[in-house]
């Protein structure tokens, strides 16, 4: 997704921010000594939904 497009569309920018937040939360949970795979799976599903929304418009 182009930054030029996201700069002019607040909805897309919000989706990109949420996607980045989920990515960060996945990394944080994965780095724990005993990561909760249920939480990771839930976060990944949410991230995929956002990605699908970005692709389909």
PDB file of N, H, CA, C and O in Angstrom:
ATOM      1  N   UNK A   1       0.845  -1.170   0.000  1.00  0.00           N
ATOM      2  CA  UNK A   1       0.000   0.000   0.000  1.00  0.00           C
ATOM      3  C   UNK A   1       0.891   1.233   0.000  1.00  0.00           C
ATOM      4  O   UNK A   1       1.825   1.338   0.795  1.00  0.00           O
ATOM      5  N   UNK A   2       0.600   2.141  -0.877  1.00  0.00           N
ATOM      6  H   UNK A   2      -0.159   2.056  -1.523  1.00  0.00           H
ATOM      7  CA  UNK A   2       1.385   3.346  -1.032  1.00  0.00           C
ATOM      8  C   UNK A   2       1.129   4.335   0.101  1.00  0.00           C
ATOM      9  O   UNK A   2      -0.012   4.515   0.527  1.00  0.00           O
ATOM     10  N   UNK A   3       2.179   4.969   0.583  1.00  0.00           N
ATOM     11  H   UNK A   3       3.106   4.823   0.237  1.00  0.00           H
ATOM     12  CA  UNK A   3       2.028   5.983   1.630  1.00  0.00           C
ATOM     13  C   UNK A   3       1.236   7.176   1.102  1.00  0.00           C
ATOM     14  O   UNK A   3       0.514   7.818   1.865  1.00  0.00           O
ATOM     15  N   UNK A   4       1.359   7.484  -0.194  1.00  0.00           N
ATOM     16  H   UNK A   4       1.945   6.962  -0.814  1.00  0.00           H
ATOM     17  CA  UNK A   4       0.610   8.599  -0.770  1.00  0.00           C
ATOM     18  C   UNK A   4      -0.891   8.348  -0.675  1.00  0.00           C
ATOM     19  O   UNK A   4      -1.663   9.265  -0.394  1.00  0.00           O
ATOM     20  N   UNK A   5      -1.295   7.124  -0.905  1.00  0.00           N
ATOM     21  H   UNK A   5      -0.668   6.379  -1.133  1.00  0.00           H
ATOM     22  CA  UNK A   5      -2.713   6.769  -0.809  1.00  0.00           C
ATOM     23  C   UNK A   5      -3.167   6.868   0.633  1.00  0.00           C
ATOM     24  O   UNK A   5      -4.234   7.422   0.898  1.00  0.00           O
ATOM     25  N   UNK A   6      -2.395   6.350   1.570  1.00  0.00           N
ATOM     26  H   UNK A   6      -1.529   5.899   1.354  1.00  0.00           H
ATOM     27  CA  UNK A   6      -2.802   6.343   2.966  1.00  0.00           C
ATOM     28  C   UNK A   6      -2.854   7.754   3.541  1.00  0.00           C
ATOM     29  O   UNK A   6      -3.649   8.021   4.442  1.00  0.00           O
ATOM     30  N   UNK A   7      -2.028   8.652   3.040  1.00  0.00           N
ATOM     31  H   UNK A   7      -1.382   8.435   2.309  1.00  0.00           H
ATOM     32  CA  UNK A   7      -2.005  10.008   3.565  1.00  0.00           C
ATOM     33  C   UNK A   7      -3.287  10.754   3.233  1.00  0.00           C
ATOM     34  O   UNK A   7      -3.638  11.714   3.919  1.00  0.00           O
ATOM     35  N   UNK A   8      -3.989  10.327   2.190  1.00  0.00           N
ATOM     36  H   UNK A   8      -3.703   9.547   1.633  1.00  0.00           H
ATOM     37  CA  UNK A   8      -5.204  11.013   1.763  1.00  0.00           C
ATOM     38  C   UNK A   8      -6.468  10.285   2.180  1.00  0.00           C
ATOM     39  O   UNK A   8      -7.571  10.760   1.909  1.00  0.00           O
ATOM     40  N   UNK A   9      -6.328   9.150   2.828  1.00  0.00           N
ATOM     41  H   UNK A   9      -5.432   8.764   3.048  1.00  0.00           H
ATOM     42  CA  UNK A   9      -7.508   8.388   3.217  1.00  0.00           C
ATOM     43  C   UNK A   9      -7.386   8.003   4.692  1.00  0.00           C
ATOM     44  O   UNK A   9      -6.651   7.079   5.040  1.00  0.00           O
ATOM     45  N   UNK A  10      -8.111   8.716   5.554  1.00  0.00           N
ATOM     46  H   UNK A  10      -8.709   9.466   5.272  1.00  0.00           H
ATOM     47  CA  UNK A  10      -8.007   8.438   6.993  1.00  0.00           C
ATOM     48  C   UNK A  10      -8.384   7.002   7.366  1.00  0.00           C
ATOM     49  O   UNK A  10      -7.821   6.441   8.306  1.00  0.00           O
ATOM     50  N   UNK A  11      -9.326   6.406   6.643  1.00  0.00           N
ATOM     51  H   UNK A  11      -9.784   6.861   5.880  1.00  0.00           H
ATOM     52  CA  UNK A  11      -9.733   5.033   6.937  1.00  0.00           C
ATOM     53  C   UNK A  11      -8.578   4.061   6.694  1.00  0.00           C
ATOM     54  O   UNK A  11      -8.297   3.195   7.522  1.00  0.00           O
ATOM     55  N   UNK A  12      -7.920   4.217   5.557  1.00  0.00           N
ATOM     56  H   UNK A  12      -8.149   4.920   4.884  1.00  0.00           H
ATOM     57  CA  UNK A  12      -6.788   3.341   5.234  1.00  0.00           C
ATOM     58  C   UNK A  12      -5.652   3.580   6.214  1.00  0.00           C
ATOM     59  O   UNK A  12      -4.993   2.635   6.648  1.00  0.00           O
ATOM     60  N   UNK A  13      -5.421   4.840   6.563  1.00  0.00           N
ATOM     61  H   UNK A  13      -5.956   5.607   6.211  1.00  0.00           H
ATOM     62  CA  UNK A  13      -4.362   5.140   7.521  1.00  0.00           C
ATOM     63  C   UNK A  13      -4.651   4.498   8.880  1.00  0.00           C
ATOM     64  O   UNK A  13      -3.739   3.997   9.538  1.00  0.00           O
ATOM     65  N   UNK A  14      -5.906   4.512   9.296  1.00  0.00           N
ATOM     66  H   UNK A  14      -6.647   4.919   8.761  1.00  0.00           H
ATOM     67  CA  UNK A  14      -6.289   3.880  10.564  1.00  0.00           C
ATOM     68  C   UNK A  14      -6.086   2.366  10.489  1.00  0.00           C
ATOM     69  O   UNK A  14      -5.621   1.754  11.451  1.00  0.00           O
ATOM     70  N   UNK A  15      -6.433   1.765   9.356  1.00  0.00           N
ATOM     71  H   UNK A  15      -6.812   2.262   8.575  1.00  0.00           H
ATOM     72  CA  UNK A  15      -6.231   0.321   9.187  1.00  0.00           C
ATOM     73  C   UNK A  15      -4.743  -0.028   9.235  1.00  0.00           C
ATOM     74  O   UNK A  15      -4.350  -1.023   9.843  1.00  0.00           O
ATOM     75  N   UNK A  16      -3.930   0.794   8.595  1.00  0.00           N
ATOM     76  H   UNK A  16      -4.249   1.603   8.101  1.00  0.00           H
ATOM     77  CA  UNK A  16      -2.480   0.547   8.611  1.00  0.00           C
ATOM     78  C   UNK A  16      -1.916   0.678  10.022  1.00  0.00           C
ATOM     79  O   UNK A  16      -1.041  -0.093  10.415  1.00  0.00           O
ATOM     80  N   UNK A  17      -2.406   1.639  10.774  1.00  0.00           N
ATOM     81  H   UNK A  17      -3.117   2.265  10.454  1.00  0.00           H
ATOM     82  CA  UNK A  17      -1.947   1.814  12.153  1.00  0.00           C
ATOM     83  C   UNK A  17      -2.358   0.619  13.006  1.00  0.00           C
ATOM     84  O   UNK A  17      -1.569   0.126  13.812  1.00  0.00           O
ATOM     85  N   UNK A  18      -3.585   0.159  12.829  1.00  0.00           N
ATOM     86  H   UNK A  18      -4.226   0.559  12.174  1.00  0.00           H
ATOM     87  CA  UNK A  18      -4.071  -1.006  13.586  1.00  0.00           C
ATOM     88  C   UNK A  18      -3.266  -2.249  13.210  1.00  0.00           C
ATOM     89  O   UNK A  18      -2.929  -3.053  14.079  1.00  0.00           O
ATOM     90  N   UNK A  19      -2.955  -2.412  11.927  1.00  0.00           N
ATOM     91  H   UNK A  19      -3.229  -1.759  11.221  1.00  0.00           H
ATOM     92  CA  UNK A  19      -2.167  -3.537  11.446  1.00  0.00           C
ATOM     93  C   UNK A  19      -0.778  -3.525  12.093  1.00  0.00           C
ATOM     94  O   UNK A  19      -0.284  -4.563  12.534  1.00  0.00           O
ATOM     95  N   UNK A  20      -0.156  -2.348  12.146  1.00  0.00           N
ATOM     96  H   UNK A  20      -0.557  -1.505  11.787  1.00  0.00           H
ATOM     97  CA  UNK A  20       1.167  -2.223  12.766  1.00  0.00           C
ATOM     98  C   UNK A  20       1.104  -2.528  14.262  1.00  0.00           C
ATOM     99  O   UNK A  20       2.008  -3.160  14.809  1.00  0.00           O
ATOM    100  N   UNK A  21       0.031  -2.075  14.922  1.00  0.00           N
ATOM    101  H   UNK A  21      -0.703  -1.561  14.477  1.00  0.00           H
ATOM    102  CA  UNK A  21      -0.138  -2.353  16.348  1.00  0.00           C
ATOM    103  C   UNK A  21      -0.258  -3.858  16.594  1.00  0.00           C
ATOM    104  O   UNK A  21       0.357  -4.395  17.515  1.00  0.00           O
ATOM    105  N   UNK A  22      -1.045  -4.522  15.774  1.00  0.00           N
ATOM    106  H   UNK A  22      -1.545  -4.086  15.026  1.00  0.00           H
ATOM    107  CA  UNK A  22      -1.208  -5.972  15.928  1.00  0.00           C
ATOM    108  C   UNK A  22       0.116  -6.690  15.694  1.00  0.00           C
ATOM    109  O   UNK A  22       0.448  -7.639  16.405  1.00  0.00           O
ATOM    110  N   UNK A  23       0.873  -6.235  14.695  1.00  0.00           N
ATOM    111  H   UNK A  23       0.604  -5.465  14.117  1.00  0.00           H
ATOM    112  CA  UNK A  23       2.177  -6.836  14.409  1.00  0.00           C
ATOM    113  C   UNK A  23       3.103  -6.703  15.621  1.00  0.00           C
ATOM    114  O   UNK A  23       3.819  -7.639  15.975  1.00  0.00           O
ATOM    115  N   UNK A  24       3.075  -5.539  16.243  1.00  0.00           N
ATOM    116  H   UNK A  24       2.493  -4.778  15.955  1.00  0.00           H
ATOM    117  CA  UNK A  24       3.889  -5.300  17.435  1.00  0.00           C
ATOM    118  C   UNK A  24       3.444  -6.196  18.596  1.00  0.00           C
ATOM    119  O   UNK A  24       4.280  -6.750  19.308  1.00  0.00           O
ATOM    120  N   UNK A  25       2.149  -6.333  18.781  1.00  0.00           N
ATOM    121  H   UNK A  25       1.470  -5.882  18.202  1.00  0.00           H
ATOM    122  CA  UNK A  25       1.630  -7.176  19.865  1.00  0.00           C
ATOM    123  C   UNK A  25       1.969  -8.646  19.638  1.00  0.00           C
ATOM    124  O   UNK A  25       2.244  -9.379  20.588  1.00  0.00           O
ATOM    125  N   UNK A  26       1.950  -9.074  18.375  1.00  0.00           N
ATOM    126  H   UNK A  26       1.726  -8.479  17.603  1.00  0.00           H
ATOM    127  CA  UNK A  26       2.333 -10.457  18.048  1.00  0.00           C
ATOM    128  C   UNK A  26       3.802 -10.674  18.391  1.00  0.00           C
ATOM    129  O   UNK A  26       4.159 -11.687  18.992  1.00  0.00           O
ATOM    130  N   UNK A  27       4.651  -9.727  18.013  1.00  0.00           N
ATOM    131  H   UNK A  27       4.361  -8.904  17.525  1.00  0.00           H
ATOM    132  CA  UNK A  27       6.082  -9.841  18.296  1.00  0.00           C
ATOM    133  C   UNK A  27       6.345  -9.869  19.797  1.00  0.00           C
ATOM    134  O   UNK A  27       7.169 -10.647  20.277  1.00  0.00           O
ATOM    135  N   UNK A  28       5.638  -9.016  20.533  1.00  0.00           N
ATOM    136  H   UNK A  28       4.969  -8.383  20.143  1.00  0.00           H
ATOM    137  CA  UNK A  28       5.810  -8.967  21.992  1.00  0.00           C
ATOM    138  C   UNK A  28       5.397 -10.288  22.633  1.00  0.00           C
ATOM    139  O   UNK A  28       6.112 -10.828  23.477  1.00  0.00           O
ATOM    140  N   UNK A  29       4.247 -10.800  22.229  1.00  0.00           N
ATOM    141  H   UNK A  29       3.666 -10.361  21.543  1.00  0.00           H
ATOM    142  CA  UNK A  29       3.764 -12.061  22.805  1.00  0.00           C
ATOM    143  C   UNK A  29       4.692 -13.212  22.414  1.00  0.00           C
ATOM    144  O   UNK A  29       4.956 -14.094  23.231  1.00  0.00           O
ATOM    145  N   UNK A  30       5.185 -13.212  21.186  1.00  0.00           N
ATOM    146  H   UNK A  30       4.970 -12.495  20.522  1.00  0.00           H
ATOM    147  CA  UNK A  30       6.071 -14.275  20.714  1.00  0.00           C
ATOM    148  C   UNK A  30       7.403 -14.286  21.464  1.00  0.00           C
ATOM    149  O   UNK A  30       8.032 -15.334  21.612  1.00  0.00           O
ATOM    150  N   UNK A  31       7.822 -13.121  21.932  1.00  0.00           N
ATOM    151  H   UNK A  31       7.312 -12.270  21.813  1.00  0.00           H
ATOM    152  CA  UNK A  31       9.110 -13.004  22.616  1.00  0.00           C
ATOM    153  C   UNK A  31       9.044 -13.441  24.078  1.00  0.00           C
ATOM    154  O   UNK A  31      10.080 -13.598  24.724  1.00  0.00           O
ATOM    155  N   UNK A  32       7.852 -13.636  24.595  1.00  0.00           N
ATOM    156  H   UNK A  32       7.010 -13.509  24.070  1.00  0.00           H
ATOM    157  CA  UNK A  32       7.719 -14.069  25.985  1.00  0.00           C
ATOM    158  C   UNK A  32       8.287 -15.488  26.153  1.00  0.00           C
ATOM    159  O   UNK A  32       8.307 -16.263  25.197  1.00  0.00           O
ATOM    160  N   UNK A  33       8.743 -15.823  27.359  1.00  0.00           N
ATOM    161  H   UNK A  33       8.727 -15.193  28.136  1.00  0.00           H
ATOM    162  CA  UNK A  33       9.286 -17.170  27.589  1.00  0.00           C
ATOM    163  C   UNK A  33       8.275 -18.284  27.271  1.00  0.00           C
ATOM    164  O   UNK A  33       8.647 -19.331  26.741  1.00  0.00           O
ATOM    165  N   UNK A  34       7.016 -18.056  27.592  1.00  0.00           N
ATOM    166  H   UNK A  34       6.713 -17.206  28.023  1.00  0.00           H
ATOM    167  CA  UNK A  34       5.968 -19.034  27.259  1.00  0.00           C
ATOM    168  C   UNK A  34       4.818 -18.295  26.582  1.00  0.00           C
ATOM    169  O   UNK A  34       3.820 -17.967  27.224  1.00  0.00           O
ATOM    170  N   UNK A  35       4.960 -18.031  25.270  1.00  0.00           N
ATOM    171  H   UNK A  35       5.770 -18.297  24.748  1.00  0.00           H
ATOM    172  CA  UNK A  35       3.925 -17.273  24.573  1.00  0.00           C
ATOM    173  C   UNK A  35       2.590 -18.020  24.565  1.00  0.00           C
ATOM    174  O   UNK A  35       2.544 -19.247  24.475  1.00  0.00           O
ATOM    175  N   UNK A  36       1.521 -17.257  24.659  1.00  0.00           N
ATOM    176  H   UNK A  36       1.557 -16.260  24.732  1.00  0.00           H
ATOM    177  CA  UNK A  36       0.176 -17.817  24.608  1.00  0.00           C
ATOM    178  C   UNK A  36      -0.220 -17.942  23.138  1.00  0.00           C
ATOM    179  O   UNK A  36      -0.530 -16.947  22.483  1.00  0.00           O
ATOM    180  N   UNK A  37      -0.207 -19.169  22.628  1.00  0.00           N
ATOM    181  H   UNK A  37       0.045 -19.977  23.160  1.00  0.00           H
ATOM    182  CA  UNK A  37      -0.482 -19.398  21.213  1.00  0.00           C
ATOM    183  C   UNK A  37      -1.920 -19.037  20.842  1.00  0.00           C
ATOM    184  O   UNK A  37      -2.196 -18.705  19.689  1.00  0.00           O
ATOM    185  N   UNK A  38      -2.829 -19.097  21.801  1.00  0.00           N
ATOM    186  H   UNK A  38      -2.605 -19.366  22.738  1.00  0.00           H
ATOM    187  CA  UNK A  38      -4.208 -18.687  21.548  1.00  0.00           C
ATOM    188  C   UNK A  38      -4.300 -17.201  21.267  1.00  0.00           C
ATOM    189  O   UNK A  38      -5.005 -16.770  20.354  1.00  0.00           O
ATOM    190  N   UNK A  39      -3.581 -16.422  22.059  1.00  0.00           N
ATOM    191  H   UNK A  39      -3.008 -16.771  22.800  1.00  0.00           H
ATOM    192  CA  UNK A  39      -3.556 -14.968  21.841  1.00  0.00           C
ATOM    193  C   UNK A  39      -2.894 -14.647  20.510  1.00  0.00           C
ATOM    194  O   UNK A  39      -3.378 -13.806  19.752  1.00  0.00           O
ATOM    195  N   UNK A  40      -1.796 -15.315  20.233  1.00  0.00           N
ATOM    196  H   UNK A  40      -1.403 -15.999  20.849  1.00  0.00           H
ATOM    197  CA  UNK A  40      -1.095 -15.077  18.967  1.00  0.00           C
ATOM    198  C   UNK A  40      -2.000 -15.404  17.781  1.00  0.00           C
ATOM    199  O   UNK A  40      -2.049 -14.645  16.814  1.00  0.00           O
ATOM    200  N   UNK A  41      -2.707 -16.514  17.849  1.00  0.00           N
ATOM    201  H   UNK A  41      -2.667 -17.131  18.635  1.00  0.00           H
ATOM    202  CA  UNK A  41      -3.609 -16.895  16.761  1.00  0.00           C
ATOM    203  C   UNK A  41      -4.713 -15.851  16.581  1.00  0.00           C
ATOM    204  O   UNK A  41      -5.061 -15.497  15.455  1.00  0.00           O
ATOM    205  N   UNK A  42      -5.257 -15.364  17.694  1.00  0.00           N
ATOM    206  H   UNK A  42      -4.974 -15.651  18.609  1.00  0.00           H
ATOM    207  CA  UNK A  42      -6.313 -14.343  17.634  1.00  0.00           C
ATOM    208  C   UNK A  42      -5.788 -13.048  17.007  1.00  0.00           C
ATOM    209  O   UNK A  42      -6.452 -12.442  16.166  1.00  0.00           O
ATOM    210  N   UNK A  43      -4.596 -12.635  17.422  1.00  0.00           N
ATOM    211  H   UNK A  43      -4.056 -13.127  18.104  1.00  0.00           H
ATOM    212  CA  UNK A  43      -3.998 -11.422  16.865  1.00  0.00           C
ATOM    213  C   UNK A  43      -3.711 -11.583  15.372  1.00  0.00           C
ATOM    214  O   UNK A  43      -3.920 -10.654  14.593  1.00  0.00           O
ATOM    215  N   UNK A  44      -3.236 -12.751  14.982  1.00  0.00           N
ATOM    216  H   UNK A  44      -3.066 -13.506  15.615  1.00  0.00           H
ATOM    217  CA  UNK A  44      -2.951 -13.003  13.563  1.00  0.00           C
ATOM    218  C   UNK A  44      -4.226 -12.991  12.724  1.00  0.00           C
ATOM    219  O   UNK A  44      -4.231 -12.493  11.599  1.00  0.00           O
ATOM    220  N   UNK A  45      -5.306 -13.541  13.275  1.00  0.00           N
ATOM    221  H   UNK A  45      -5.303 -13.946  14.189  1.00  0.00           H
ATOM    222  CA  UNK A  45      -6.592 -13.503  12.554  1.00  0.00           C
ATOM    223  C   UNK A  45      -7.051 -12.068  12.358  1.00  0.00           C
ATOM    224  O   UNK A  45      -7.512 -11.702  11.277  1.00  0.00           O
ATOM    225  N   UNK A  46      -6.927 -11.254  13.400  1.00  0.00           N
ATOM    226  H   UNK A  46      -6.553 -11.551  14.278  1.00  0.00           H
ATOM    227  CA  UNK A  46      -7.323  -9.851  13.306  1.00  0.00           C
ATOM    228  C   UNK A  46      -6.458  -9.114  12.276  1.00  0.00           C
ATOM    229  O   UNK A  46      -6.956  -8.299  11.498  1.00  0.00           O
ATOM    230  N   UNK A  47      -5.170  -9.413  12.286  1.00  0.00           N
ATOM    231  H   UNK A  47      -4.766 -10.075  12.918  1.00  0.00           H
ATOM    232  CA  UNK A  47      -4.247  -8.796  11.336  1.00  0.00           C
ATOM    233  C   UNK A  47      -4.601  -9.187   9.901  1.00  0.00           C
ATOM    234  O   UNK A  47      -4.547  -8.352   8.998  1.00  0.00           O
ATOM    235  N   UNK A  48      -4.959 -10.439   9.694  1.00  0.00           N
ATOM    236  H   UNK A  48      -5.003 -11.117  10.428  1.00  0.00           H
ATOM    237  CA  UNK A  48      -5.345 -10.908   8.367  1.00  0.00           C
ATOM    238  C   UNK A  48      -6.634 -10.240   7.894  1.00  0.00           C
ATOM    239  O   UNK A  48      -6.759  -9.904   6.716  1.00  0.00           O
ATOM    240  N   UNK A  49      -7.586 -10.045   8.793  1.00  0.00           N
ATOM    241  H   UNK A  49      -7.485 -10.318   9.750  1.00  0.00           H
ATOM    242  CA  UNK A  49      -8.831  -9.353   8.426  1.00  0.00           C
ATOM    243  C   UNK A  49      -8.535  -7.934   7.942  1.00  0.00           C
ATOM    244  O   UNK A  49      -9.118  -7.466   6.964  1.00  0.00           O
ATOM    245  N   UNK A  50      -7.631  -7.265   8.632  1.00  0.00           N
ATOM    246  H   UNK A  50      -7.157  -7.646   9.426  1.00  0.00           H
ATOM    247  CA  UNK A  50      -7.270  -5.903   8.237  1.00  0.00           C
ATOM    248  C   UNK A  50      -6.582  -5.920   6.881  1.00  0.00           C
ATOM    249  O   UNK A  50      -6.869  -5.081   6.027  1.00  0.00           O
ATOM    250  N   UNK A  51      -5.678  -6.866   6.682  1.00  0.00           N
ATOM    251  H   UNK A  51      -5.445  -7.547   7.376  1.00  0.00           H
ATOM    252  CA  UNK A  51      -4.985  -6.970   5.404  1.00  0.00           C
ATOM    253  C   UNK A  51      -5.983  -7.203   4.267  1.00  0.00           C
ATOM    254  O   UNK A  51      -5.867  -6.605   3.197  1.00  0.00           O
ATOM    255  N   UNK A  52      -6.962  -8.073   4.509  1.00  0.00           N
ATOM    256  H   UNK A  52      -7.056  -8.558   5.379  1.00  0.00           H
ATOM    257  CA  UNK A  52      -7.997  -8.323   3.503  1.00  0.00           C
ATOM    258  C   UNK A  52      -8.793  -7.046   3.214  1.00  0.00           C
ATOM    259  O   UNK A  52      -9.130  -6.772   2.062  1.00  0.00           O
ATOM    260  N   UNK A  53      -9.092  -6.270   4.253  1.00  0.00           N
ATOM    261  H   UNK A  53      -8.819  -6.493   5.189  1.00  0.00           H
ATOM    262  CA  UNK A  53      -9.810  -5.010   4.072  1.00  0.00           C
ATOM    263  C   UNK A  53      -8.995  -4.026   3.235  1.00  0.00           C
ATOM    264  O   UNK A  53      -9.549  -3.305   2.405  1.00  0.00           O
ATOM    265  N   UNK A  54      -7.696  -3.998   3.452  1.00  0.00           N
ATOM    266  H   UNK A  54      -7.246  -4.584   4.127  1.00  0.00           H
ATOM    267  CA  UNK A  54      -6.837  -3.101   2.685  1.00  0.00           C
ATOM    268  C   UNK A  54      -6.770  -3.523   1.216  1.00  0.00           C
ATOM    269  O   UNK A  54      -6.752  -2.677   0.321  1.00  0.00           O
ATOM    270  N   UNK A  55      -6.734  -4.818   0.978  1.00  0.00           N
ATOM    271  H   UNK A  55      -6.748  -5.505   1.704  1.00  0.00           H
ATOM    272  CA  UNK A  55      -6.620  -5.314  -0.397  1.00  0.00           C
ATOM    273  C   UNK A  55      -7.928  -5.119  -1.164  1.00  0.00           C
ATOM    274  O   UNK A  55      -7.920  -4.706  -2.323  1.00  0.00           O
ATOM    275  N   UNK A  56      -9.046  -5.419  -0.511  1.00  0.00           N
ATOM    276  H   UNK A  56      -9.053  -5.754   0.431  1.00  0.00           H
ATOM    277  CA  UNK A  56     -10.334  -5.326  -1.205  1.00  0.00           C
ATOM    278  C   UNK A  56     -10.882  -3.911  -1.242  1.00  0.00           C
ATOM    279  O   UNK A  56     -11.830  -3.625  -1.973  1.00  0.00           O
ATOM    280  N   UNK A  57     -10.291  -3.034  -0.462  1.00  0.00           N
ATOM    281  H   UNK A  57      -9.521  -3.267   0.132  1.00  0.00           H
ATOM    282  CA  UNK A  57     -10.676  -1.631  -0.503  1.00  0.00           C
ATOM    283  C   UNK A  57     -11.814  -1.351   0.375  1.00  0.00           C
ATOM    284  O   UNK A  57     -12.266  -0.209   0.456  1.00  0.00           O
TER     285      UNK A  57
END
